[in-house]
Amino acid sequence: NEYLQFSVMTGIMRVAKEGIFSGLNNLDIYTILDEKFADSFGLTENDVNNALKEYELTDNIDNVKEWYNGYKFGNYEIYNPWSIIKYLNTKKLDAYWVNTSDNYLINEVLNISDESIYKALESLFNGDKIEKFINVNLTFDRVGFQRYLWLLLLFSGYLTVEGDKNEHGEYSLKIPNKEIYTFFKDAFIEKLTVGEPECFIGLLKALKKENIKGVDSFEYNLKKIFLSNISYHDITNKENFYHVFMLGITVGFENEYKAYSNIESGKGRPDLVLKPINKSKTGYIFEFKIADSIENFDKKLDEGIKQIEDKNYKTLLSEDGVQHILGIAIVFCGKELKISYKNLSNSLE
């Protein structure tokens, strides 16, 4: 084509280059981390403001920013163009872009989650940042999924960067906006309940009401999820599975609680602490035990509650001003479980 001056190829990863003697080579590559063309990857704030004015939706601009902004491309704050277009059409804030594919990448994240990935996801869901090495020169043919997980999540739009890379070549990564956070939450619920989220929602409601045991309780819904939806093969690696499952619970609380696993508190490290953002709400301390048989459930439950009390696990919450605290011990044996709990609010230091 004698009229073609140059070509543009787009995608989330570098294309594989051929040898130096033939094929595709000598490419100029610009990623979302480069300054040049950074405002061409999506809609800038000025673009969005103008569009909202034209559609007479400026009253909702702060909510639009919370849902669809947050991406840092070069020196620009970029909005998701597909989501903005859908919002202008429907005038309803919802997760649009994340439903345009089968979300294979996120399902793989949930499938391969080990302790390090779990801890990183926990930080992200708490609204914190994680430091990860990003090799922008990686070509698609050399990708090993778990090794380059964070690069894939960044370049595919599930994470974004904040600031420049540090002296070690690491970037600060975070969840960009409410659309992506909502998607992560729903993906976890779908994964953990195999398409039956009612049990999970009941689980959250019961815990908030401090309905730990009995009809429609936290224990009741947790047992129902395990018996109906969890394969025994899923819990072969017991510790990892329970951590991932409890992470799903913390995602369900969104902005109401911050979750901490194995964080130092008192004289030890409780398995999970849920600290309420509103200090007038209940704080929760979880201790997990694994029994070799159902007959040992009561013994392990007593050990769990005693450990919470003896090691004064409530210190993290009480020092932060949380007045009402529940200690919850959960004992697992395969797909069976049993729960015990105690009000720690008035217990001695």
N, C-alpha and C positions, 0 to 999 in steps of 0.2 A: 504494500500500500504506500504509494509515493507521497500521500498526504499525511501519513502518520508520523508525528514527531517523536512521541514516546508512549510507553504503555504503563498502566498502573495495575498491580495485582494486590488484592487485599485478603486478609485473613488474620487469625489471632497468633499464628506462629510463623517463623521464617520458613520459606519453602526450601526443600532439599536442593542443593546446588550440584551440578554435574562436574566432571573433570575439567581441567583447564584448557583442553584442546577442542571441546565441542559441548553442545548442549547449553543449558541455562547457567550463566555466570555473570560476573561484574554487575551485581545488583546494588542499588542504593536502597538501604533499609531504614525506615522510620517507624519506631514503635510509639506506644503511648507514653513512654518515658522520655522521649525526645521533645525538644521545644519546637522544632520546625514542623509545621502542619498540625500542631497539637489541637488547634481550634477547628480542625476539619473532621475530627473523629465523632463529633456529636454536636449537640446544641449548647451554645454558650449561654451564660446568664442573661445577656442582653437579648439573644434570640428568644429565650423563653419569656422574658418580661414583655417583649413586643407582642408575642403570640397571645399571652394572657390578656393584654390590653385589648387586642382585636376581638377576642372572644368574650370580653367583659367578665373575666374571671380573676381579676387582680386581688379580690378580697381573700382569695385562698392561696396566695403566693407562698406564704411561710410553710403551709402544709405540702405544697407541691415540691418545695425545696427539700423538705424532710424526707419525702418519699422517693424522689428521682434524681436529686443532685448528689454530690459527694465524690464524684470521680475526679481524680487529678490527672490530667494529661498535660505533660510539660508544665507550663506555668498557668494553665487554664483550669477553672472549675467547669466541668462538663456535665450536662444532663443527658439522661438516656433518651435518645430521639424517638424510639418506638413507643415508649411509655408516655412521653409527652403528647405525641400525636393521638394515642388512644384516649388519654385524659381529656384532650380538647374535644374529642368526638363524643365521649360518654359523660364528661363532667363528673366523673366518679373516681376517687382515689382507690387504686387497686393494684395488685401485682400483675402486670401485663407482659413485660419482656420475658420473665422467667418461665412463662407458660408457652413460649414459642418453640420449644424443643423438648426432647424426652429427658433432658437433664441427666444424661448418662454420667457426666463428670461428678455430680454431687452424690449420686447413688454409689459410685465407686469410692468416694471419700468415706461414706458410711460403712462400706464393706471392708475397707482396709484399715480402719482406725485402730492404731495401736496407742500405747500410753503417751507417746510424744505428740501424736496428732490430736489425741483427746485433750491434752493440756492446752494445746494451741487453740483448738476450737472453743474450749471453755473460756479462754481469755477473750476471744473474739465476741462470743455471745454476751460477755459481761461489758461489752463496749470498749474494751482495751485494745491496744495494738500489740502485734507480735513482730519480732525482728527476724527476717529471713533473707538468705542469700538468693539473689535473682540473677541468673545468667542470661542476659538478653541476646547473646550470640548463639544460643541453642537453636539448632534446626530440628524440624519436626521428626525427621527420620531417626534422630538420636534420643528421642524422649523415652525415659523409663518412668512409668506413671508415678510410683510412690516417691522416687528421687526428685522429680520435678513438679510435684504436686502444687506447690505454692506459686510457681511460675504459671502453670496452667490456670489456676484459680484467678490469678491477677489478670492475665491476658484475655481470659474469657469473660471478665466483668463481674465475677462474684466477690472480688476484693479490689481494693484500690490502695495507692500509696499515699503516705503523708510525709512531706519533706523530702530531702535529698538522701541519697545513700550515705551510709557512714564509712569510716575508714576501713572497715572490713568487707565492704561491698554489699552490706545488708540494707534492706529497705524496711521501713515501718509499714506494715500492712494492717488494714482494718476493713470491716464491713462498711460499704459506702453509704447505704441509705436504708430506709424502712422497708422498701420493696424487697431488697435482698435478705434483710433480717427476717421478714415475714416468710419468705420462701424457705430459708433454712429451717425455721420453726416447723412449718408444714411438712417439709421433707422428713424431718426427724419423726414427727408424729406418724406419718404414713409408713415409714420404715419400721417403727417400733410396734405399731398396731395392725399392720398388714391390711390397711384399708378400712379399719373399724375404729375411727377416732373417738366414738362416744365413750368408750372405756377410759381413754386417756383424759378426755375433758372431765369426766366424772372423778377421776383420780385427782386432778388439780383442784376441782371445786371442794372435794372432801378434805383435802389437806388445808386449804384456806380456812375452812370452817372448823378445823381441828377435830373433824370426824374421822378418827384414826381406825377404830374398830367398830364392827356392827353392820347394820343395814346400809348399803350404798356408801360404805366407808372407803377410806384410802386403802386399807388392807383388802377389802372386797374387790375393788376395781383392779388392784395390782395382781391379785390372784387370778382374776378373770382374764387379764391380758396374758399372763404366763401360761395358763391352761389352754386357752383358745388359739393364741396367735404365735407363741414362741416355740420354735422347734428345739428339741433337746440338743441338736447339733450346734445351735447358736451359742449354747452356754458351755461348750467344751472348755473354752478359755474363760473360766468363770469371772476372774477379776476384771478382765477387759470388757466382757459383756455387761456386767453390772454397772461399770463406770459409764459406758456409752449410754446405757438405758437411763441412768440417773441424769446424765447430761441432757437427754431429751426432756426430762421433767423440768429442768432449770430453764430450758428454752421456752417452755410453755408459760413461764411466769413473766416473760418479756421484761418490762422496765420496773416490775414490782420488787424484785429481789436480785441480789448479787450472789453468785454461787462460788464456793471455794472448796476444792477437794484437797485433802491431805495438807491443809494449811496448819501452821503451828498455832495452837490455842491452848492455854493452860499448861499442862505438863505433857502434852503429846500432840498428835495430829489426827483429828477426827476425819472419817472418810468423806463426809460432805457437810458443809454448813451453808444454810440459806439465810442470808442477812437481808432483812427488809429495808428498802429505801426509806419508807415511812416508819420511823422508829416506834410508833404506837402499835404497829402490827406485830404478829407473832414471828419469832425467829425459830429456825429448826436446826437441830444437830442430828445427823444420821451416823449410825455405826452399823456396818454390815458384817455378818458372820456367815460362815459356810459350815454346815453340819454334814457329817457322813451318813446320818440316818435321821428320819423324822422323830425317832424316840429321843434324840438329843436336842430337839428344838428348845424346850424350856430352859435347859441348862445353858445353851448358847445365848438365849435372850437375856437371862440373868447376867451373864458375863458382859454382854453389850451395854446394858443399862449401867451396871456397876463401873464399867470402864469410862463411860461418859461422865459419871459423877466423880469417881476417884481421881481422874485426870483433869477435872475441872474444865472440860471442853467448852463450857459456856463463856469463858473469859473473853473471847473475841467479840461476842455479841454484847455482853453486859458492859464491857469497857466502851463500846460504841453507843451506849445509851438505849439498847433494846431491853425493855422491861419484862416482856412475856416470852419465855423460851420453853420449847418442848424438846426433850431428848427422845429419839426414836431409834430403836434397835430392830433390824430386819435380819432374819436368819433364812438362808436359802439352802435347799437341798434338791438339786435337779430343777424340776418345774414346780416344786412345792416351796411354800414360804410361810412364815409366821411373823407377826409384829408385836412388839411391846413398846410402851412409851411412858414417859414420866414428865410431869411439870417441874421444870428446874427453876422457875422464877423465884421461889422463896428458899431454895436450898442454900446451905452455908457455903461460903467461899472455901 
